[in-house]
Amino acid sequence: KNNDIGFIWLVLLGELMIVTGKTATDFVRRWLLLHISMRINISLVSDFFIKLLKLPMSFFDTKLMGDLLQRISDHSRIQSFLTNQALGVLFLSFSFIILGIVLFIYDKLIFCVLILGSIIYGLWISIFLKKRKILDYELFEQQAKNQNRTYQFITSMQEIKLQDCEQRRRWEWEDTQADLFVIQMKALKLQQTQEAGSIFINEVKNIIITVLAATAVINGHMTLGAMLAVQYIIGQLNSPIDQFMSLIYSFQDVKISLERINEIHDGKNEESNGDQVRNFKGEKTLSIDKVDFKYNPHALSNTLEGISFNIPRGKVTAIVGASGSGKTTLIKLMLGYYPVMSGKITIAGRNINEYNLKWWRRHCGVVLQDGVIFSESIARNIAVDDGDIDTERLEQAARIANIHDYVMSLPLKYNTLIGQDGVGLSQGQKQRILIARAVYKNPDFIFLDEATNALDAKNERAIVENLDDFYKGRTVVVVAHRLSTVKNADQIIVLDGGRVVETGNHTSLIDKKGAYYNLVKNQLELGN
């Protein structure tokens, strides 16, 4: 009896060890999976962002935010496949081979039926692959639209309420959801058809195997115990077979995701060759020579046509003209946003195409109309580059932009955090931070596009006076409507309908009584 109790204790200890071992294995497996999946995910998405940052500026004019976010979510499919499914199938393959060999030894006919049934199952699944691919692309496109619409809806809520267009905007969002639902229903119908066929094939296979095993028992070719063992093995083999079949679909999903991600990775880099120059050959001047440009290559008329003028170093060149005359487009061409259609832009004696554009922009202090305020501290919004903050330069830039006193009045001073898109700041304060950012770079070239249009007269006068000192020895291009900003410029370029119609200084252009004179006259009549 003592021996019997000892045996029971041994069995219990064995079970306890099995449970402990299983728990420990599961713990380690899950920890490893999380560790591996996080590393893979960070690596994949990081590579995606690295590639995005290398793409030309024009790429971001055409891509919806929803589209890019959907492509990022595609990475999770790949990560899931590489970690969970691929590793899971690896373990299942091992058990499938072992159990398959055992079944083959028991009964070769039943083994052949199992393999044949699995092949038919696989062929049935392959029928749906093409339709699934088409639907996946439709679903991706619709989800991108939905994500974009939702983002716009949430971020423009105040404007929607202000303009009283809640119902229309909500209906537009609901229409997008309805379109998404239609595609999801198509996908569900396809999945249900495939599943119904799969269940039928599997059940027929299992019935045939049961009949064969039962017949073998009746005829005395197999014992009842062997039949039960065969049934158990078939049950154990069905799970890996299902997993293998679902792996086919997962593999297709991953292939589609990789195709979409590769559309970005295959895009042409802004810097496509390594021999682009990183130095200025001569005097730091800008020259525009017979430049033609249009955003849409199929548009009937050019946005800019036959533009030619020089921008000398150490001088201030102002570009003026009515709205839509091409002033901002011209600035963006000089910054390398887009390649010109014909003609050339020369910087310090070299064609802009010869420069490394990242290096070129590093030498430009730029304030654009749609300049972005980041959701971080005021200091980091001014000193946005990758280096450490130079506090002396930071304060000097803030003083030139006439925002230092305001910042010092805040409890956290330069460490004050700004909300998304500069929430909590006035338009004038945002513009002053953007001007301080351009000054902080200590650039050789300065481009200001309506940089002071949101400022009151007092602030504008103070900033213009401060900038006059800062401009010395630099090449400056100013786009502005206000007479006060442009009248002291060394050279004024007047654009009209994408063409240069006049060039001169304030006095000579007023004497001409042409396009510039009319612009000034209209301003004075309006009281600006």
GULORO-252220 format. One record per residue (C-alpha): residue number from 1; chain; x, z, y. Coordinates in steps of 0.001 Angstrom, whole numbers, always signed. Layout:
resi chain east up north
NUM A X Z Y
...
This chain:
resi chain east up north
1 A +0 +0 +0
2 A +2830 +803 +2372
3 A +4193 -2649 +1649
4 A +774 -4161 +2519
5 A +707 -2346 +5904
6 A +4267 -3510 +6592
7 A +3197 -7107 +5906
8 A +249 -6767 +8321
9 A +2605 -5438 +11018
10 A +4931 -8376 +10354
11 A +2048 -10867 +10738
12 A +932 -9157 +13979
13 A +4489 -9184 +15315
14 A +4748 -12885 +14404
15 A +1484 -13656 +16258
16 A +2664 -11635 +19264
17 A +5933 -13585 +19324
18 A +4029 -16901 +19100
19 A +1738 -15906 +22009
20 A +4710 -14649 +24080
21 A +6690 -17801 +23305
22 A +3723 -20045 +24197
23 A +3107 -18164 +27475
24 A +6801 -18272 +28417
25 A +7025 -21999 +27545
26 A +3899 -22753 +29603
27 A +5292 -20704 +32523
28 A +8637 -22553 +32449
29 A +6914 -25952 +31936
30 A +4617 -25458 +34956
31 A +7487 -24166 +37112
32 A +9619 -27167 +36157
33 A +6724 -29592 +36775
34 A +6079 -28146 +40242
35 A +9792 -28203 +41073
36 A +10242 -31791 +39856
37 A +6977 -33069 +41420
38 A +7801 -31533 +44821
39 A +11291 -33065 +44792
40 A +9901 -36480 +43783
41 A +7101 -36325 +46370
42 A +9398 -35279 +49235
43 A +11927 -37943 +48239
44 A +9273 -40719 +48028
45 A +7490 -39861 +51298
46 A +10786 -39210 +53111
47 A +12046 -42681 +52078
48 A +8724 -44117 +53317
49 A +9163 -42437 +56738
50 A +12817 -43565 +56938
51 A +11626 -47142 +56376
52 A +8781 -46800 +58926
53 A +11280 -45639 +61560
54 A +13376 -48765 +60932
55 A +10482 -51203 +61434
56 A +10098 -53121 +64720
57 A +7934 -51696 +67525
58 A +5457 -54580 +67132
59 A +4580 -53412 +63579
60 A +2775 -50347 +64963
61 A +545 -52487 +67195
62 A -1135 -54006 +64138
63 A -1331 -51154 +61576
64 A -4257 -48728 +61659
65 A -3407 -45060 +61250
66 A -5806 -44871 +58288
67 A -3892 -47638 +56510
68 A -561 -45801 +56839
69 A -2108 -42464 +55767
70 A -3612 -44146 +52685
71 A -202 -45558 +51773
72 A +1275 -42058 +52054
73 A -1471 -40725 +49722
74 A -475 -43515 +47272
75 A +2783 -41600 +46777
76 A +870 -38722 +45130
77 A -314 -41162 +42414
78 A +3289 -42063 +41619
79 A +4384 -38424 +41694
80 A +1540 -37405 +39345
81 A +2371 -40245 +36945
82 A +6105 -39486 +36863
83 A +5639 -35743 +36300
84 A +2361 -34797 +34590
85 A +1384 -37930 +32665
86 A +4768 -39384 +31755
87 A +6056 -36030 +30458
88 A +2740 -35268 +28721
89 A +2780 -38593 +26884
90 A +6398 -37974 +25856
91 A +5348 -34779 +24018
92 A +2251 -36479 +22567
93 A +4322 -39427 +21295
94 A +6409 -37017 +19239
95 A +3334 -35392 +17604
96 A +1698 -38848 +17101
97 A +4749 -40139 +15169
98 A +4946 -37035 +12940
99 A +1191 -36955 +12186
100 A +1123 -40772 +11738
101 A +3852 -40537 +9055
102 A +1921 -37754 +7273
103 A -1309 -39843 +7340
104 A +588 -42914 +6049
105 A +1855 -40826 +3095
106 A -1683 -39507 +2369
107 A -3510 -42885 +2564
108 A -2135 -46229 +3734
109 A -5590 -47871 +4028
110 A -6932 -45147 +6347
111 A -3708 -45385 +8413
112 A -4222 -49195 +8757
113 A -7869 -48674 +9864
114 A -6690 -46141 +12485
115 A -4055 -48557 +13838
116 A -6508 -51513 +13830
117 A -9162 -49415 +15624
118 A -6575 -48343 +18218
119 A -5532 -51986 +18822
120 A -9207 -53009 +19364
121 A -9585 -49980 +21715
122 A -6506 -51136 +23668
123 A -7786 -54736 +23915
124 A -11180 -53484 +25162
125 A -9446 -51467 +27912
126 A -7261 -54451 +28938
127 A -10422 -56514 +29645
128 A -11167 -54238 +32634
129 A -7683 -54226 +34198
130 A -8216 -57219 +36528
131 A -11598 -55955 +37837
132 A -10121 -52465 +38341
133 A -7274 -53922 +40413
134 A -9669 -55837 +42709
135 A -11846 -52732 +43157
136 A -8803 -50532 +43817
137 A -7715 -52784 +46687
138 A -11277 -52820 +48082
139 A -11435 -49033 +47814
140 A -8025 -48641 +49500
141 A -9097 -50839 +52428
142 A -12402 -49026 +52868
143 A -10774 -45574 +52608
144 A -8228 -46629 +55264
145 A -11108 -47677 +57576
146 A -12933 -44434 +56811
147 A -9841 -42319 +57548
148 A -9254 -44186 +60797
149 A -12894 -43864 +61864
150 A -12944 -40142 +61001
151 A -9696 -39514 +62934
152 A -11036 -41368 +65993
153 A -14363 -39540 +65744
154 A -12741 -36089 +65683
155 A -10082 -36745 +68352
156 A -12512 -38362 +70830
157 A -15322 -35800 +70439
158 A -15188 -34665 +74087
159 A -15374 -38246 +75392
160 A -18273 -39025 +72995
161 A -20231 -36033 +74309
162 A -19358 -36878 +77908
163 A -20491 -40514 +77576
164 A -23624 -39584 +75566
165 A -22904 -41942 +72662
166 A -23138 -39343 +69851
167 A -25826 -41126 +67841
168 A -24142 -44565 +67865
169 A -20749 -43099 +66949
170 A -22260 -40996 +64169
171 A -24160 -44016 +62786
172 A -20941 -46078 +62828
173 A -19229 -43317 +60837
174 A -22189 -43139 +58407
175 A -22077 -46949 +57946
176 A -18421 -46632 +56908
177 A -19409 -43905 +54407
178 A -22189 -46142 +53039
179 A -19715 -49040 +52540
180 A -17344 -46643 +50782
181 A -20185 -45388 +48560
182 A -21048 -48985 +47492
183 A -17467 -49619 +46329
184 A -17304 -46222 +44590
185 A -20551 -47079 +42750
186 A -19047 -50391 +41602
187 A -15981 -48509 +40331
188 A -18209 -45956 +38540
189 A -20268 -48698 +36831
190 A -17088 -50379 +35628
191 A -15724 -47059 +34351
192 A -19003 -46219 +32550
193 A -19095 -49665 +30862
194 A -15505 -49210 +29702
195 A -16189 -45643 +28475
196 A -19356 -46669 +26567
197 A -17409 -49406 +24742
198 A -14496 -47030 +24051
199 A -16817 -44370 +22552
200 A -18514 -47015 +20370
201 A -15159 -48387 +19073
202 A -13831 -44874 +18361
203 A -17004 -43718 +16592
204 A -17129 -46855 +14390
205 A -13446 -46289 +13522
206 A -14105 -42596 +12673
207 A -17181 -43464 +10538
208 A -15198 -46101 +8564
209 A -12374 -43571 +7983
210 A -14882 -40892 +6852
211 A -16569 -43354 +4444
212 A -13177 -44431 +3038
213 A -12033 -40815 +2580
214 A -15354 -39753 +976
215 A -15243 -42787 -1396
216 A -11657 -41896 -2355
217 A -12785 -38315 -3222
218 A -15769 -39567 -5285
219 A -13524 -42026 -7172
220 A -10986 -39251 -7808
221 A -8204 -40891 -5769
222 A -8126 -37993 -3301
223 A -8802 -34267 -3536
224 A -11321 -32561 -1256
225 A -8452 -30629 +360
226 A -6606 -33898 +1053
227 A -9785 -35349 +2619
228 A -10106 -32314 +4941
229 A -6400 -32654 +5809
230 A -6906 -36372 +6615
231 A -9931 -35569 +8827
232 A -7894 -32888 +10647
233 A -4969 -35324 +11169
234 A -7366 -38037 +12486
235 A -8803 -35473 +14928
236 A -5278 -34582 +16091
237 A -4302 -38271 +16433
238 A -7387 -39214 +18519
239 A -6159 -37114 +21481
240 A -2766 -38903 +21836
241 A -4517 -42290 +21419
242 A -6929 -41429 +24286
243 A -3982 -40266 +26370
244 A -2089 -43509 +25688
245 A -5134 -45548 +26745
246 A -5597 -43561 +29963
247 A -1863 -44074 +30547
248 A -2517 -47845 +30675
249 A -4911 -47279 +33606
250 A -2541 -44785 +35254
251 A +291 -47281 +34898
252 A -1872 -49942 +36572
253 A -2748 -47536 +39406
254 A +921 -46724 +39936
255 A +1826 -50440 +39892
256 A -820 -51130 +42568
257 A +403 -48166 +44649
258 A +3998 -49383 +44374
259 A +2911 -52872 +45501
260 A +1259 -51381 +48589
261 A +4227 -49134 +49382
262 A +6625 -52035 +48848
263 A +4702 -54049 +51460
264 A +6179 -51547 +53930
265 A +9584 -51303 +52230
266 A +9873 -55116 +52167
267 A +9127 -55361 +55902
268 A +11966 -56683 +58035
269 A +13970 -53940 +59769
270 A +14352 -53950 +63529
271 A +18131 -53992 +62908
272 A +18478 -56487 +60075
273 A +22234 -57100 +60226
274 A +25115 -54683 +60633
275 A +27161 -56659 +63163
276 A +24929 -55939 +66167
277 A +26934 -54786 +69166
278 A +27007 -51241 +70534
279 A +28803 -51743 +73855
280 A +28217 -53378 +77223
281 A +30417 -56413 +77861
282 A +30186 -56597 +81632
283 A +28363 -55285 +84697
284 A +25213 -53351 +83696
285 A +22733 -55886 +85046
286 A +19601 -57421 +83519
287 A +18765 -61116 +83617
288 A +15473 -62780 +82645
289 A +15828 -66532 +82134
290 A +12780 -68834 +81639
291 A +11022 -66340 +79363
292 A +7710 -67300 +77707
293 A +5693 -64807 +75627
294 A +2260 -64228 +74112
295 A +1068 -61455 +71777
296 A -1063 -63722 +69617
297 A +851 -66836 +68512
298 A -2494 -68708 +68248
299 A -3631 -67840 +71805
300 A -4167 -70841 +74065
301 A -2293 -69455 +77078
302 A +902 -67409 +77423
303 A +909 -63810 +78657
304 A +4180 -64553 +80494
305 A +5355 -68032 +81416
306 A +8668 -69292 +82827
307 A +9755 -65842 +84065
308 A +13208 -65873 +85707
309 A +14928 -63243 +87902
310 A +17987 -60948 +88000
311 A +18029 -57151 +88149
312 A +21326 -56001 +89711
313 A +23130 -52741 +88877
314 A +22882 -49922 +91404
315 A +19726 -51429 +92930
316 A +16032 -50685 +92567
317 A +13901 -53637 +91460
318 A +10122 -53224 +91759
319 A +7661 -55374 +89807
320 A +4206 -55599 +91371
321 A +1025 -57553 +90718
322 A -2655 -57189 +89925
323 A -3766 -55590 +86640
324 A -3186 -57913 +83695
325 A -451 -59912 +85413
326 A +2096 -58996 +82671
327 A +4127 -56167 +84292
328 A +4048 -53742 +81322
329 A +4612 -56620 +78872
330 A +7761 -57556 +80781
331 A +9076 -53970 +80565
332 A +8404 -53899 +76799
333 A +10251 -57202 +76314
334 A +13272 -55753 +78160
335 A +13149 -52735 +75805
336 A +13077 -55007 +72737
337 A +9510 -54261 +71600
338 A +8962 -57956 +70830
339 A +11160 -61048 +70582
340 A +10591 -63640 +73323
341 A +9099 -67008 +72332
342 A +11505 -69011 +74455
343 A +14074 -68291 +77125
344 A +16341 -65241 +76981
345 A +16838 -61714 +78237
346 A +20465 -60840 +79003
347 A +21778 -57270 +79279
348 A +25292 -56764 +80689
349 A +26229 -60380 +79874
350 A +24836 -60412 +76303
351 A +21549 -61635 +74847
352 A +19272 -58692 +73919
353 A +19148 -60072 +70329
354 A +22863 -59313 +69921
355 A +22409 -55585 +70579
356 A +21568 -52816 +68165
357 A +18166 -51980 +69695
358 A +18344 -48289 +68789
359 A +21681 -48064 +70639
360 A +20304 -50074 +73585
361 A +17251 -47797 +73986
362 A +19552 -44759 +73894
363 A +20905 -45984 +77264
364 A +17409 -46371 +78771
365 A +15383 -43718 +80540
366 A +11778 -44848 +80124
367 A +8393 -43661 +81383
368 A +5510 -45809 +80097
369 A +1824 -45530 +80999
370 A +997 -44393 +77460
371 A +3969 -41996 +77157
372 A +3449 -39308 +74501
373 A +3605 -35548 +75045
374 A +4549 -33835 +71767
375 A +2962 -30655 +70465
376 A +6045 -28475 +70989
377 A +7799 -26488 +73758
378 A +8260 -27842 +77301
379 A +12052 -27715 +76759
380 A +11825 -29871 +73611
381 A +9411 -32258 +75362
382 A +12056 -32913 +78012
383 A +15099 -32795 +75699
384 A +13535 -34886 +72906
385 A +16731 -36292 +71406
386 A +18236 -35105 +68103
387 A +20943 -32982 +69742
388 A +20879 -29360 +70958
389 A +19267 -28645 +74328
390 A +21649 -28658 +77285
391 A +19953 -26026 +79496
392 A +21847 -27058 +82645
393 A +20805 -30713 +82260
394 A +17291 -29581 +81341
395 A +16853 -27609 +84566
396 A +18380 -30375 +86668
397 A +15981 -32943 +85115
398 A +13011 -30617 +85725
399 A +14059 -30105 +89360
400 A +14349 -33874 +89937
401 A +10864 -34316 +88398
402 A +9628 -31446 +90631
403 A +8254 -29414 +87718
404 A +10865 -26628 +87484
405 A +8928 -24196 +89740
406 A +5720 -24691 +87744
407 A +7545 -24089 +84425
408 A +9218 -20916 +85766
409 A +5784 -19571 +86764
410 A +4683 -19622 +83091
411 A +5155 -16430 +81003
412 A +7378 -18170 +78386
413 A +8906 -20577 +80922
414 A +10598 -23516 +79114
415 A +9615 -22081 +75705
416 A +5901 -22508 +76502
417 A +4226 -24526 +73761
418 A +2120 -27554 +74733
419 A -965 -28590 +72751
420 A -1493 -31942 +71033
421 A -1162 -34867 +73526
422 A -437 -32402 +76319
423 A -3686 -30423 +76095
424 A -3747 -27876 +78935
425 A -1637 -29993 +81291
426 A -2923 -32133 +84148
427 A -2111 -35865 +84182
428 A +331 -35214 +87023
429 A +2129 -32459 +85060
430 A +2368 -34741 +82016
431 A +3883 -37485 +84166
432 A +6418 -35083 +85639
433 A +7491 -33972 +82135
434 A +7863 -37651 +81142
435 A +9972 -38316 +84271
436 A +12111 -35238 +83466
437 A +12557 -36599 +79910
438 A +13835 -39938 +81270
439 A +16200 -38180 +83700
440 A +17515 -35769 +81010
441 A +18862 -38738 +79006
442 A +21217 -39494 +81926
443 A +20676 -43227 +81269
444 A +22407 -46340 +82580
445 A +19066 -48179 +82852
446 A +15774 -46727 +84120
447 A +12325 -48226 +83488
448 A +9327 -46596 +85163
449 A +5875 -48057 +84464
450 A +3341 -46512 +86867
451 A +5316 -43271 +86482
452 A +3857 -41591 +89576
453 A +312 -42991 +89714
454 A -1260 -39620 +88712
455 A +705 -37591 +91276
456 A -560 -36351 +94618
457 A +1186 -37632 +97765
458 A +3262 -34443 +98266
459 A +4653 -34381 +94701
460 A +5221 -38123 +94709
461 A +7196 -37982 +97973
462 A +9388 -35142 +96650
463 A +10043 -36920 +93323
464 A +10746 -40303 +94947
465 A +13301 -38606 +97269
466 A +14945 -36809 +94295
467 A +15016 -40017 +92249
468 A +16631 -41982 +95098
469 A +19783 -39848 +94632
470 A +19553 -40089 +90845
471 A +19265 -43905 +90946
472 A +22755 -44310 +92456
473 A +24968 -46442 +90196
474 A +22107 -47141 +87747
475 A +20009 -50253 +87059
476 A +16400 -49405 +87960
477 A +13137 -51247 +87233
478 A +9931 -49799 +88686
479 A +6415 -51069 +87977
480 A +3935 -49688 +90487
481 A +817 -50397 +92507
482 A +1408 -47918 +95297
483 A +3078 -49230 +98424
484 A +4885 -45880 +98918
485 A +6699 -46333 +95570
486 A +7847 -49925 +96078
487 A +8403 -50462 +99812
488 A +11972 -49035 +99729
489 A +12973 -51112 +96668
490 A +16001 -53400 +97122
491 A +14114 -56244 +95432
492 A +10412 -56811 +94774
493 A +9212 -59257 +92094
494 A +5563 -60309 +92499
495 A +3757 -61390 +89312
496 A +449 -63230 +89187
497 A -1126 -64570 +85986
498 A +2104 -64074 +84021
499 A +4291 -65995 +86491
500 A +6732 -64943 +89242
501 A +5143 -66044 +92510
502 A +7368 -64247 +95051
503 A +10724 -62448 +95242
504 A +12232 -60534 +98171
505 A +12199 -57124 +99873
506 A +9231 -55441 +101552
507 A +9925 -56827 +105045
508 A +10621 -60434 +104009
509 A +7571 -60542 +101719
510 A +5262 -59115 +104419
511 A +6542 -61814 +106814
512 A +5682 -64513 +104219
513 A +2044 -63383 +104251
514 A +1610 -64461 +100617
515 A +621 -62669 +97401
516 A +2539 -59431 +98187
517 A +1085 -59304 +101697
518 A -2432 -59552 +100225
519 A -1720 -56774 +97694
520 A -487 -54486 +100483
521 A -3343 -55448 +102803
522 A -5937 -54637 +100103
523 A -4297 -51241 +99536
524 A -4255 -50374 +103208
525 A -7904 -51408 +103563
526 A -8750 -49174 +100613
527 A -6913 -46359 +102320
528 A -4174 -46009 +99630
